[in-house]
Amino acid sequence: METATARGLYWVIGQFVLIGVIVLATFVDPFKYEASVVAQLSAVICIVASIVCVVLAFRHLGHSLTPFPKPLATGTLVTRGMYAIVRHPIYTGLLLGCVGLTLFSQSPIALLATITLSIWLNFKANYEETWLQRQYAEYADYRRHTKKFIPFIW
């Protein structure tokens, strides 16, 4: 049986630590500003979009869902639903939620942690994609036609 560490445990831990910093900074950052109505509305839109993105991605993955970058040996490559729009919709949803929290709180600490999280998730996705390409012959073609996090852009 393969260990959690071999499946990418440290990537998962790092991601949750950064999300924890963002959530904590939303409430306790002494340097945060008062958010404008536009920032608050934008924050709500980001957070709602985040929830929709993550829930739909979870549903589409079904039995292939794992918190680790290495896919399950029994999993299947999912390229429909949210996965037809971006290759990593769960990461997109997490980033949208963190951007929403940052907009709502106007916290410089949350902003730095959100930027760091986007870099972390990019590296984690790259690591994950090496496993996906090994496990699924059709992944290379899917990767060529589907953006990583943001439709038509990235």
Secondary structure, DSSP 8 states (H G I E B T S, - for coil): ---HHHHTHHHHHHHHHHHHHHHHHHHH-TT-----HHHHHHHHHHHHHHHHHHHHHHHHHGGG--SSSS--TT-----SGGGGTBS-HHHHHHHHHHHHHHHHHT-HHHHHHHHHHHHHHHHHHHHHHHHHHHH-TTHHHHHHHSBSSSTTT-
